[in-house]
Amino acid sequence: MTKTIKLQTPLTDEDVSKLSIGDKVLISGTIYTGRDAAHKRLVELVEAGKELPFDIKGQIIYYVGPAPAPPGKPIGSAGPTTSYRMDPYAPALMDVGLKGMIGKGPRNQAVIDSMKKNQAVYFAAIGGAAVVVAKAITAAKVIAYEDLGTEAIRELKVKNFPCIVANDIYGNDIYQEGVKKYKIET
């Protein structure tokens, strides 16, 4: 049975242990943005034993390259990007404390295994509804890699950011379960 759960960042092991695939989640607090170019740089820092531009422990990274902010708004449209492009980098970031990722589309087995190992979760955001998602973002500022433009790392303040648990810490995958559940036999 799915439920709606309110989460406050940073996430704890206890927070993520209560989540199951299909749960509706409303996230409040601080989350960070990052896409492939930023992830590559973050993992290079981890591999070199250097400090990251933000404390990643318990945090969530949202895979987004937001549109410029219109007048009077903290951010423009902010829909999720396809997550598999971050799959080569996600396990290294979970190993140093990342607890959640937000994006769209399925993850590879190495990422799912790393979520189990590190007690991290993957949330699916509403694809195609970037303006709706942006309404949950109350503040945004670039904190690293400004040279990447829209792909720079941003710190976002969010209130009731809507998403669904796509992968939980137990290895369950909504993309696989959904296919099994709704497959039409011919």
N, C-alpha and C positions, 0 to 999 in steps of 0.2 A: 504494500500500500504506500503510495507516494504521499509525501507531506511537504508543507512549506516550512522552511527553516530560516531563521534570521541569523546571520553570522557577522561577527565583528572582527576585523583584522587587528593584529596578526592572528593567524590561526594556530591552534594548538593540536597536539595529538588527540586530545579528548574531543575537540570540535570535529575533526575529520573522521573519527571512529564512529560517529553517529550518522554519517551520511551514507546513503545507498543510491545506486543509479536510479534515475527518474525523479529523485527528490527535487522539488522546486526550492531555490535558494535566493534569498535577498541579502546581498553583501553590503555592509556599511564600513566606513573607515578609509584606510589608505590602500590603494593598489598601484601597481607600476605597469607601464606599457613597455613593450619590446617586441621587435620582429627579428628576422634572421640576421641582419647586419649587426644589430645591437647584441644579440645572443652570441654571435661569434666572438665579439669583443669581450663579453662577460666571461665566456669559457676560457679565452686566452688569459685573462687575469687570474682565474681560478687555477689554471694549469701552471702559471708562473708564481703562484703563492702570494699574489698581490690582493689588496683590498678592493672590494667591489664599490661602485659609486653609491650604493645604498645597502642597508642591512637586510639581507635576503631572508633571514631566519623567520619562518612563519608567514612569509609574504606570498602574495598572488601576483603573477605577471599576466596581463591582458594582452593578447596578440592582436594589436591594432595599430594602424597608422592613421590617426584622426585627421579630418579635414580642418582647415584653419577656423578659428573661432569667429563667428559673426559678431557684430557689435552687441555688447551687453551679455554675451554668453561666455562661459569658461572654455568651451570646446565646440568644434563643429561636429558633423556626423562622425560617429565612432563605432562602426560595425566591426565585428570580429573578422580576422583574416584566417585563412586555412592553416591549421595547426601543424600539419606534417612537415612543413618547412623548418620548424623548430625542433623536430624529433632528434636530429643529431646532437643537439645541445642540451636538451631538457634533463637527461639523467645526471649530467655533471652539476647542474644547478640544484637539482633535488638533493644530491649528495652533500651540498653545503647549506641546506636548510629550506629551499623553496618548498612551500606547502600546497600551492594551488596554481593552476594555469587556466586561463579562459580563452576559448577560441571557437573554431567550428571544424567539424569533420573528425574522423577517427584518428587514433594514435597507433604507432607501431608497437610490436610486442616488447621491444626493449624499453620503451617508455612506460608501458603498462607494468612490466616487471619492476621498474624503478619506483613506480608509485607504490607498489606493494612493499618493497624493501624500505622505502623512506617515509611511508605513511603520508602520501600526498594524493591530491585529487585533481581531476580535470573537469572543468565546467564547460558546458556548451552555452554560448550566448546566442541571442536571437539574431540569426542571419537575415539580412534584407530589411532590418528595422533599425538602422543605425541612428536615426533621429530619436527613436524611442529610448534606445540604450543611452544616448547622450544626455537625456533628461535626468538620469540618475547620477550624473557627474556634476558635482557642485563647484569644483576647483581643479585647475590643471596647471602644472608648471614643468618646464624642461629641467631635468636635473643632471643629464649626461648625454654626451655625443650629439650636441646641437648640430654638428656638421651633417648628420644624417637626415636633417629636415623632418619630414613627417614621421620618420622612423626613429627619431631621437627617443631616449628614455624619458618618460614623463611620470611625475608623481600625480596621481589623481585622488581627489577626495570624492568618495561616493556615498550615496545614501540609497539603500534598497535597490542596488544594482541587480537586475533580474537575470538568473541563469538556471540551468538544470545540471545535476550531477550526471556526467557522461561516463566517468570512470571513477570507481571508489577505491579505497585502500585494500579491498579484498580481491581485486583482480577482475571485478565485474565490468562489463563493457556494454553500454546501452546500444551501441551500434550493432554489436553482435546479437544481443538479446532481442532487440527490436526486429531484426531480420527473422530470427527463429520464431518469434511470437506471431508475426504478421505474414509470414511466407505463405503464398497460395500454392498448394500442391497441384500440379497439372498431370 
